[in-house]
Amino acid sequence: MVKGVEEIWLAALDSREKGDFDEAISLAKEVVEIEEENAEAWMAIAMWSLPPPTRGKPIQPSLQQSAKSISALKKVILHEPENLEAWNFGGRILLDHLGMLEDALQWWEECRVQFPKNVTPILEQIAVLVRLGLYEECAERLVELNDEGMDEPTSQQAMRMQGVKGMVDRASKMEKEEIFKPQDPNHPRWEIIEKMKKVKPLSSTFWLVAFIAPIVFIFGSFAMTFLGGTMFGFILVFLLILAAFGILTRLSMGLLQSRNRHALDVDRAIDYETSSGKLCIPETIRGSVVYNSMLKNRSPAVIERLEILIDSGEKINPKYQPKLPNW
């Protein structure tokens, strides 16, 4: 940095330390006006545009804050494309706070150009494709994960890989006979959703407590009766209970998804609306119990975007297909 810019930058950092984010952002913008390619300042603008944590807890950003942040992050990767933190940060903003799934796919595709051997961009693309119901494309990306040229995943990435693979497997099995396409107003799933619109989805916690725990308790009681007379038997019963709980949980997740499919379908419809910028959810379902239940899981920024889309009233083309990168 030149001397004048360095002084402004230090003043920005000082304002940030004092908690004056507006002043810090204003000074950081002065820096990039002088040095447009200053990726560090752009990164600061992206981070400072989001609300700071309160008592250590993160605060969800508004639509305006999210939009400002992603705009600054685009500048970061323009001038410093090797900044993996910016890529990861931007991917979360696009997906979690803006609901722009198509843009998220393209974002991670551009990240792959910079990091062709890193598994994270592929994992993130697969997670998006599952939400859109594009399972053939998921299969293609899964094959790429096992390519010999890919970097050895970290322990965190390996756990993420297992989670993503399980998510693809469960979702594809649930929709084996019929993949829900919310852009089609005549899709048969809409009729089922209409019938179940007053039914809330079951949470995984309730499912475990109400269905899995009683079975494991009964199993454990019988096991303790026959095997729990000694210390070795007590340990064996404890291990059997843990194993039974794990096995039943994994086996029953498919049943839980099937029970909640109407809610998962509504969730996908919301994704299609926020991705396309057009509406596809019938008015009889919007505002229903199941719709409101799924909306509670969305960030304030996504809800703001939905309100804007609803006010516009523009309907999605029944032939709409999500725009995918040039794979």
C-alpha positions in Angstrom: 0.0 0.0 0.0 1.1 3.6 -0.7 1.6 5.7 2.4 -1.8 7.5 2.2 -3.7 4.3 1.6 -1.9 2.6 4.4 -3.0 5.3 6.8 -6.6 5.0 5.7 -6.4 1.3 6.1 -5.0 1.5 9.6 -7.8 3.9 10.5 -10.3 1.4 9.1 -8.9 -1.4 11.3 -8.9 0.9 14.3 -12.6 1.8 13.7 -13.3 -1.9 13.4 -11.7 -2.6 16.7 -13.8 0.1 18.3 -16.9 -1.5 16.9 -17.7 1.4 14.5 -18.4 -0.7 11.5 -20.0 2.0 9.4 -16.9 4.1 9.7 -14.7 1.1 9.1 -16.5 0.2 5.9 -16.4 3.8 4.7 -12.7 3.9 5.2 -12.2 0.5 3.5 -14.2 1.8 0.5 -11.8 4.8 0.4 -8.9 2.3 0.1 -10.4 0.4 -2.8 -11.3 3.7 -4.6 -7.6 4.4 -4.6 -6.4 0.8 -5.0 -9.2 -1.0 -6.7 -7.2 -4.3 -6.7 -6.8 -4.3 -2.9 -8.2 -7.7 -2.1 -7.6 -7.4 1.6 -9.8 -4.3 1.8 -12.5 -5.8 -0.4 -12.5 -8.9 1.9 -12.9 -6.6 4.9 -15.9 -4.9 3.3 -17.4 -8.3 2.7 -17.1 -9.4 6.3 -17.9 -6.0 7.9 -21.0 -5.7 5.8 -22.5 -8.6 7.8 -23.8 -8.1 11.3 -21.2 -8.8 14.0 -21.9 -11.6 16.5 -23.8 -10.7 19.6 -22.5 -12.3 22.8 -20.6 -14.7 20.6 -23.7 -15.8 18.6 -23.9 -15.1 14.9 -26.6 -12.8 13.6 -28.4 -13.6 10.4 -27.8 -10.8 7.7 -30.5 -9.0 5.9 -30.9 -9.1 2.1 -29.1 -5.8 1.7 -26.2 -6.9 3.9 -25.9 -10.2 2.0 -26.0 -8.5 -1.3 -23.3 -6.0 -0.3 -21.1 -8.8 1.0 -21.3 -11.0 -2.1 -20.6 -8.0 -4.3 -17.4 -7.3 -2.3 -16.4 -11.0 -2.4 -16.7 -11.0 -6.2 -14.1 -8.2 -6.2 -11.9 -10.3 -3.9 -11.8 -13.3 -6.2 -11.4 -11.1 -9.2 -8.1 -9.7 -7.8 -7.1 -12.6 -5.7 -8.6 -15.8 -7.2 -6.5 -18.0 -5.0 -8.3 -16.8 -1.9 -10.1 -20.0 -0.9 -11.6 -18.3 2.2 -13.4 -15.9 -0.1 -14.7 -18.7 -2.3 -16.1 -20.6 0.7 -17.5 -17.4 2.2 -19.3 -16.4 -1.0 -20.7 -19.9 -1.5 -22.4 -19.7 1.9 -23.8 -16.3 1.2 -25.2 -17.3 -2.2 -26.8 -20.5 -0.9 -27.8 -19.8 2.7 -28.6 -16.1 2.7 -29.7 -15.4 -0.9 -31.1 -18.8 -2.0 -29.5 -18.4 -5.4 -28.8 -22.0 -6.2 -28.0 -21.6 -9.9 -25.5 -18.8 -9.0 -24.0 -21.0 -6.3 -23.4 -23.8 -8.8 -21.6 -21.4 -11.2 -19.6 -19.9 -8.3 -18.3 -23.3 -7.2 -17.6 -24.2 -10.9 -15.3 -21.1 -11.1 -13.7 -22.1 -7.8 -12.9 -25.5 -9.4 -11.0 -23.7 -12.1 -8.7 -22.2 -9.4 -8.6 -25.4 -7.3 -9.1 -28.3 -9.7 -7.9 -30.9 -7.2 -9.9 -29.6 -4.1 -12.9 -31.7 -3.2 -14.9 -28.9 -1.5 -16.3 -27.2 -4.7 -17.6 -30.6 -5.9 -19.1 -31.4 -2.6 -20.9 -28.1 -2.5 -22.2 -28.6 -6.1 -23.5 -32.0 -5.2 -25.4 -30.5 -2.2 -27.0 -27.9 -4.4 -27.9 -30.5 -7.1 -29.7 -32.7 -4.5 -31.8 -29.8 -3.5 -32.8 -29.2 -7.1 -33.6 -32.9 -7.6 -30.9 -33.3 -10.3 -29.6 -36.8 -9.4 -28.0 -37.7 -12.7 -25.7 -34.7 -12.3 -25.1 -35.7 -8.7 -23.9 -39.1 -9.9 -21.5 -37.5 -12.3 -20.0 -35.3 -9.6 -19.7 -38.2 -7.2 -17.6 -40.0 -9.8 -15.3 -37.0 -10.0 -14.8 -37.1 -6.2 -13.1 -40.5 -6.5 -10.8 -39.4 -9.3 -7.1 -40.3 -8.6 -6.0 -36.7 -9.4 -8.0 -35.2 -6.5 -6.3 -34.0 -3.3 -6.5 -36.3 -0.3 -9.4 -34.9 1.7 -8.9 -33.6 5.2 -10.8 -35.4 8.0 -13.5 -32.6 7.9 -13.8 -33.0 4.1 -14.0 -36.8 4.5 -16.9 -36.5 6.9 -18.6 -34.0 4.6 -18.1 -36.5 1.7 -19.8 -39.2 3.7 -22.6 -36.9 4.6 -23.2 -35.7 1.0 -23.1 -39.3 -0.3 -25.7 -40.3 2.3 -27.8 -37.3 1.4 -27.8 -38.2 -2.3 -28.6 -41.9 -1.6 -31.5 -41.1 0.7 -33.0 -38.4 -1.6 -32.6 -40.5 -4.8 -34.3 -43.5 -3.1 -37.2 -41.4 -1.8 -37.8 -40.1 -5.3 -36.9 -43.3 -7.2 -40.3 -43.6 -8.8 -41.1 -39.9 -9.2 -38.8 -36.8 -9.0 -40.7 -33.7 -7.9 -40.5 -30.9 -10.5 -42.1 -27.9 -8.8 -42.1 -25.8 -12.0 -44.7 -28.1 -13.5 -48.1 -26.9 -12.1 -49.7 -30.3 -13.1 -47.1 -32.4 -11.3 -49.0 -35.1 -9.3 -47.0 -34.2 -6.1 -48.8 -30.9 -5.9 -52.1 -32.7 -5.3 -50.4 -34.7 -2.4 -49.0 -31.5 -0.9 -52.4 -29.9 -1.1 -53.9 -32.8 0.9 -51.1 -32.6 3.5 -50.6 -28.9 3.7 -51.8 -28.8 7.3 -49.4 -31.5 8.5 -46.1 -30.3 10.0 -43.0 -32.2 9.3 -41.5 -34.3 12.1 -38.2 -33.2 13.4 -35.3 -35.7 13.6 -35.2 -35.1 17.3 -38.9 -35.9 17.8 -38.4 -39.0 15.6 -35.6 -40.3 17.7 -37.3 -39.6 21.0 -40.8 -40.9 20.0 -39.9 -43.9 17.9 -36.2 -45.0 18.1 -35.6 -44.4 21.8 -38.6 -46.6 23.0 -37.4 -49.5 20.8 -33.9 -49.2 22.0 -35.1 -49.0 25.6 -37.2 -52.3 25.2 -34.2 -54.0 23.6 -31.9 -52.8 26.3 -34.2 -54.0 29.0 -34.3 -57.5 27.6 -30.6 -57.5 27.0 -30.0 -56.4 30.6 -32.3 -59.2 31.9 -30.3 -61.9 30.1 -26.8 -60.5 30.0 -26.5 -57.8 32.7 -25.6 -60.0 35.7 -21.9 -59.3 35.6 -19.7 -56.3 34.8 -18.7 -57.8 31.5 -22.4 -58.3 30.8 -23.2 -54.8 31.7 -20.5 -53.4 29.3 -21.8 -55.8 26.6 -25.3 -54.5 27.0 -24.2 -50.9 26.9 -22.3 -51.6 23.6 -25.3 -53.4 22.2 -27.6 -50.5 23.0 -25.2 -48.1 21.3 -25.0 -50.3 18.2 -28.8 -50.8 18.1 -29.4 -47.0 18.4 -26.9 -46.3 15.6 -28.3 -49.0 13.3 -32.0 -48.1 13.9 -31.2 -44.4 13.4 -29.6 -45.0 10.0 -32.3 -47.4 8.9 -35.1 -45.2 9.9 -34.0 -42.0 8.3 -35.5 -43.2 5.0 -38.9 -43.6 6.8 -38.6 -40.2 8.3 -37.9 -38.6 4.9 -40.9 -40.5 3.4 -43.1 -39.2 6.2 -41.8 -35.7 5.6 -41.7 -35.8 1.8 -44.5 -33.3 1.3 -42.5 -30.8 3.4 -39.3 -31.5 1.5 -41.2 -31.0 -1.8 -42.3 -27.5 -0.5 -38.7 -26.8 0.4 -37.6 -27.6 -3.1 -40.3 -25.4 -4.5 -39.0 -22.5 -2.4 -35.5 -23.2 -3.8 -36.8 -23.1 -7.3 -38.5 -19.8 -6.6 -35.5 -18.1 -5.1 -33.2 -19.5 -7.9 -35.4 -18.6 -10.8 -36.8 -15.4 -9.4 -40.3 -16.6 -10.4 -43.2 -18.2 -8.5 -44.3 -21.8 -8.7 -46.1 -22.5 -5.3 -49.9 -22.4 -5.5 -51.6 -19.7 -3.5 -53.6 -22.4 -1.6 -50.3 -23.8 -0.3 -48.4 -20.6 0.3 -49.1 -19.6 3.9 -50.1 -23.1 4.9 -48.8 -24.9 8.0 -46.3 -26.9 6.0 -45.1 -23.9 4.0 -44.7 -21.8 7.1 -42.8 -24.6 8.8 -40.3 -24.8 6.0 -40.0 -21.0 5.8 -38.9 -20.9 9.4 -35.7 -22.7 8.4 -34.8 -20.0 5.9 -32.6 -17.0 6.6 -34.1 -13.5 6.9 -32.5 -12.5 3.6 -34.1 -15.4 1.7 -37.5 -14.5 3.2 -37.0 -10.9 2.1 -36.3 -12.1 -1.4 -39.4 -14.3 -1.4 -41.5 -11.3 -0.3 -40.2 -9.3 -3.3 -40.9 -12.2 -5.7 -44.4 -12.7 -4.3 -45.1 -8.9 -4.7 -44.0 -9.1 -8.4 -46.3 -12.1 -9.0 -44.4 -13.4 -12.0 -45.0 -17.1 -12.6 -42.3 -19.6 -13.5 -42.3 -21.1 -17.0 -43.5 -24.8 -16.7 -40.6 -25.7 -19.0 -38.0 -24.0 -16.8 -34.8 -25.9 -16.2 -32.1 -24.9 -13.7 -29.2 -23.3 -15.5 -26.1 -25.5 -15.0 -22.4 -24.7 -15.6 -20.9 -26.0 -18.8 -19.8 -29.4 -17.6 
